[in-house]
Amino acid sequence: MSSETERRFREDLLEWGEQNLRDYPWREPDRTLYEVFVAEFFLTQTPADNVAAVYTGFLERFPTLDEIREASEDELVEEIEPLGFQNMRAKALKQIASADDPIPTDPDSLVELPRVGRYVANATSCFAQGDRLPVLDRNVERVYRRVFRDEWPETETEQLDFTKRMVPDEARSYNLALLDFGSLVCRTEPMCSQCFANEYCVYYRELSDET
């Protein structure tokens, strides 16, 4: 797969995102680091529409870490119960708030927080601050694995290196588009006929050869 194809994919994806990004409250451009972190923390293993149903209410009740610090775990559970994993999430939020520190701006510090993985750390830093970082979840991996097929590495370290190379300066717009493209078009059952990449996607070419 040539660097020209990588360039074309970036440009096509950004153009697709201009018309097709989903509208969620945590994606508003003036959201604070804390507000973006809350969303990304809740989005782990949880559909975005489920998070949207509780997100605004949660922030109204707990607008900063100070309110979480003062609340009981039961109060947190009451607010986030519809998301599932509520006891685990409430306990982790209490642990994060108990440190009496703000949410870190550095992704390597974020990943040290309880129940925060590399995806949440990178997504928070990218979407809140515009940091040029990759976001790699199952949807993103599926897109890259299909479009670039033979070039997609097997080890997690090499995959992160690949995704770092792919992220352009417009990291926030690119990563949001990549997440939504994987959810809406390059799904488990892909909508290849509606895909901008079907001219150069290896998966689509192999699929066409079979038929």
C-alpha positions as CSV (number, residue, x, y, z in Angstrom):
1,M,0.0,0.0,0.0
2,S,1.6,3.3,-1.1
3,S,1.9,6.5,0.8
4,E,-0.3,8.0,-1.9
5,T,-3.1,5.7,-0.9
6,E,-2.6,6.7,2.7
7,R,-2.8,10.4,1.7
8,R,-5.9,9.8,-0.3
9,F,-7.6,7.9,2.6
10,R,-6.9,10.8,4.9
11,E,-8.3,13.4,2.5
12,D,-11.4,11.3,1.7
13,L,-12.1,10.6,5.3
14,L,-11.9,14.3,6.3
15,E,-14.2,15.2,3.5
16,W,-16.6,12.5,4.5
17,G,-16.5,13.7,8.1
18,E,-17.5,17.2,7.1
19,Q,-20.9,15.9,6.0
20,N,-21.5,12.9,8.2
21,L,-20.2,13.3,11.8
22,R,-22.7,12.3,14.4
23,D,-23.9,15.0,16.8
24,Y,-23.2,14.3,20.5
25,P,-23.0,16.9,23.3
26,W,-19.4,16.0,24.3
27,R,-18.2,16.9,20.8
28,E,-19.1,20.5,21.2
29,P,-15.9,22.5,20.6
30,D,-16.0,24.4,24.0
31,R,-16.1,21.3,26.2
32,T,-13.5,21.2,29.0
33,L,-10.9,18.5,29.5
34,Y,-13.0,17.1,32.4
35,E,-16.2,17.1,30.3
36,V,-14.5,15.2,27.4
37,F,-12.9,12.8,29.9
38,V,-16.2,12.0,31.4
39,A,-17.7,11.1,28.0
40,E,-14.7,9.0,26.9
41,F,-14.7,7.2,30.3
42,F,-18.4,6.3,29.9
43,L,-18.1,5.4,26.2
44,T,-15.8,2.4,27.0
45,Q,-17.9,-0.7,26.1
46,T,-21.0,1.4,25.9
47,P,-23.0,2.6,22.9
48,A,-22.7,6.4,22.3
49,D,-26.5,6.8,22.3
50,N,-26.7,5.3,25.8
51,V,-24.0,7.7,27.0
52,A,-25.9,10.6,25.5
53,A,-28.9,9.8,27.5
54,V,-27.1,10.3,30.8
55,Y,-24.3,12.7,29.9
56,T,-25.9,16.1,30.3
57,G,-27.7,15.1,33.5
58,F,-24.4,13.8,35.0
59,L,-22.6,17.0,34.3
60,E,-25.4,19.1,35.7
61,R,-25.1,17.1,39.0
62,F,-21.3,16.7,38.9
63,P,-19.9,19.7,36.9
64,T,-16.4,19.2,38.3
65,L,-14.3,16.6,40.1
66,D,-15.0,18.5,43.3
67,E,-18.7,17.4,43.2
68,I,-17.6,13.8,42.6
69,R,-15.2,14.0,45.5
70,E,-18.0,15.1,47.8
71,A,-20.6,12.6,46.5
72,S,-21.0,9.0,47.7
73,E,-20.6,6.1,45.4
74,D,-24.3,5.4,45.7
75,E,-25.0,8.9,44.3
76,L,-22.8,8.3,41.4
77,V,-24.3,4.9,40.8
78,E,-27.8,6.4,40.8
79,E,-26.8,8.8,37.9
80,I,-24.9,6.3,35.7
81,E,-26.8,3.0,36.3
82,P,-28.3,3.0,32.8
83,L,-24.8,2.6,31.4
84,G,-24.0,-0.6,33.1
85,F,-20.8,-1.4,35.0
86,Q,-22.1,1.4,37.3
87,N,-20.4,0.1,40.5
88,M,-17.0,-0.2,38.8
89,R,-17.3,3.2,37.2
90,A,-18.5,4.9,40.4
91,K,-15.6,3.4,42.4
92,A,-13.0,4.5,39.7
93,L,-14.4,8.0,39.6
94,K,-14.2,8.3,43.3
95,Q,-10.6,7.1,43.2
96,I,-9.8,9.6,40.5
97,A,-11.4,12.5,42.4
98,S,-9.9,11.5,45.7
99,A,-6.4,12.4,44.5
100,D,-7.4,16.1,44.7
101,D,-5.7,16.7,41.4
102,P,-7.2,18.0,38.1
103,I,-7.6,15.7,35.1
104,P,-4.1,15.4,33.6
105,T,-3.5,17.1,30.3
106,D,-0.8,14.5,29.4
107,P,-2.1,11.2,27.9
108,D,0.7,9.3,29.6
109,S,-0.5,10.6,33.0
110,L,-4.2,10.0,32.0
111,V,-3.5,6.3,31.3
112,E,-2.3,5.9,34.9
113,L,-5.8,6.8,36.3
114,P,-8.0,3.9,37.5
115,R,-9.9,2.2,34.7
116,V,-8.4,4.4,32.0
117,G,-6.7,2.7,29.1
118,R,-4.7,4.1,26.2
119,Y,-7.8,4.7,24.0
120,V,-9.5,6.9,26.7
121,A,-6.3,8.7,27.4
122,N,-5.6,9.5,23.7
123,A,-9.2,10.3,22.9
124,T,-9.5,12.7,25.8
125,S,-6.3,14.5,24.8
126,C,-7.1,14.6,21.2
127,F,-10.8,15.7,21.4
128,A,-10.3,18.2,24.3
129,Q,-6.9,19.6,23.2
130,G,-6.4,18.7,19.6
131,D,-3.3,16.6,20.3
132,R,-2.1,14.7,17.3
133,L,-2.7,11.2,18.8
134,P,-4.3,8.1,17.4
135,V,-7.5,6.5,18.7
136,L,-7.6,2.8,18.3
137,D,-10.7,0.8,19.1
138,R,-12.4,-2.2,17.4
139,N,-14.1,0.0,14.8
140,V,-11.0,1.8,13.9
141,E,-9.0,-1.4,13.7
142,R,-11.6,-2.9,11.4
143,V,-11.4,0.1,9.1
144,Y,-7.6,0.0,8.8
145,R,-7.5,-3.8,8.6
146,R,-9.9,-3.8,5.7
147,V,-8.6,-0.8,3.7
148,F,-4.9,-1.5,4.2
149,R,-5.2,-5.3,4.6
150,D,-1.6,-6.5,4.1
151,E,0.0,-3.5,5.6
152,W,-1.9,-3.8,8.9
153,P,0.5,-5.2,11.6
154,E,-0.4,-7.9,14.0
155,T,1.2,-6.6,17.2
156,E,-0.4,-3.9,19.3
157,T,2.8,-1.8,19.4
158,E,3.1,-1.9,15.6
159,Q,-0.6,-1.1,15.2
160,L,-0.1,2.0,17.4
161,D,2.8,3.0,15.2
162,F,0.7,2.6,12.1
163,T,-2.1,4.7,13.5
164,K,0.2,7.4,14.7
165,R,1.6,7.7,11.1
166,M,-1.9,8.0,9.7
167,V,-3.1,10.8,11.9
168,P,-2.8,14.2,10.1
169,D,-2.5,17.7,11.7
170,E,-6.3,17.9,11.8
171,A,-6.3,15.1,14.4
172,R,-9.6,15.9,16.1
173,S,-11.6,16.0,12.8
174,Y,-9.8,13.0,11.5
175,N,-10.3,10.8,14.5
176,L,-14.0,11.7,15.0
177,A,-14.6,10.9,11.3
178,L,-12.7,7.6,11.6
179,L,-14.8,6.5,14.6
180,D,-18.1,7.4,12.9
181,F,-17.0,5.9,9.6
182,G,-16.3,2.6,11.4
183,S,-19.7,2.8,13.1
184,L,-21.8,3.9,10.2
185,V,-20.2,2.6,7.0
186,C,-17.4,0.1,7.6
187,R,-19.4,-1.8,10.0
188,T,-19.3,-5.5,10.8
189,E,-21.6,-5.9,7.8
190,P,-20.0,-3.2,5.7
191,M,-21.9,-0.8,3.4
192,C,-19.2,-1.0,0.7
193,S,-21.4,0.5,-2.0
194,Q,-21.6,3.7,0.0
195,C,-17.9,3.8,0.9
196,F,-15.5,6.4,-0.5
197,A,-12.6,4.0,-0.2
198,N,-14.0,1.2,-2.5
199,E,-11.7,2.2,-5.3
200,Y,-8.6,1.4,-3.3
201,C,-9.8,-0.7,-0.3
202,V,-8.1,-4.1,-0.4
203,Y,-11.0,-5.8,1.4
204,Y,-13.4,-4.5,-1.2
205,R,-11.2,-5.6,-4.1
206,E,-10.8,-9.1,-2.7
207,L,-14.6,-9.2,-2.1
208,S,-15.3,-8.2,-5.7
209,D,-12.8,-10.8,-7.0
210,E,-14.7,-13.5,-5.2
211,T,-18.0,-12.5,-6.9
